[in-house]
């Protein structure tokens, strides 16, 4: 999965019940694992859409099976 850098996305981790909204710094997939780095990130609770916090940069690696990614 490749998206243009700086494109804004929603990345939802269904296992952790979190949605991250931010600009893509980097994103790649290898062996079923998605590696994402987002900038200027707002984090929400997925089930309620409640805002939790904002962070300048978030990086995580998660199994593709628990992630849902969509362009904003």
C-alpha positions in Angstrom: 0.0 0.0 0.0 1.5 3.3 -1.0 0.0 6.7 -0.6 1.6 10.1 -1.6 3.5 11.6 1.3 1.8 14.4 3.2 -1.6 13.0 2.3 -4.0 13.0 5.3 -5.4 9.7 6.4 -7.4 8.0 9.1 -5.7 4.9 10.4 -7.9 2.8 12.7 -6.5 0.1 14.9 -9.5 -2.0 15.6 -7.7 -4.1 18.2 -6.7 -1.1 20.3 -9.9 0.9 19.6 -8.0 3.9 18.3 -8.2 6.1 15.3 -5.2 8.3 14.2 -5.8 11.3 11.9 -2.7 12.9 10.4 -0.4 13.5 7.5 1.6 10.6 6.2 5.4 11.0 6.7 6.0 7.3 5.7 4.0 4.2 5.2 4.9 0.7 3.9 3.8 -2.9 4.3 6.0 -5.9 4.6 5.0 -9.5 5.4 1.5 -8.5 6.5 2.8 -5.7 8.8 1.9 -2.0 8.1 4.5 0.5 9.3 3.1 4.0 9.6 4.6 7.4 10.6 2.1 10.3 10.9 2.7 14.0 11.6 0.4 16.4 13.4 -1.8 13.6 14.7 -5.1 13.7 16.4 -6.0 10.5 18.3 -9.6 9.4 18.9 -11.3 6.5 20.6 -12.7 4.5 17.6 -15.9 3.2 19.2 -17.1 6.6 20.4 -15.1 9.0 18.2 -14.1 10.9 21.4 -11.0 13.0 21.0 -8.2 11.8 23.2 -5.1 13.8 22.5 -2.8 15.4 19.8 0.8 14.5 19.1 3.4 16.0 16.8 4.4 12.5 15.5 3.2 9.0 15.9 5.0 5.9 14.6 3.6 2.3 14.8 3.8 -1.1 13.3 0.7 -3.3 13.3 -0.7 -6.4 11.6 -2.6 -5.5 8.4 -5.5 -7.5 9.7 -6.2 -5.1 12.6 -5.8 -1.9 10.6 -8.3 0.0 8.5 -6.8 2.9 6.5 -8.7 5.5 4.5 -7.8 8.8 2.9 -9.3 11.9 4.5 
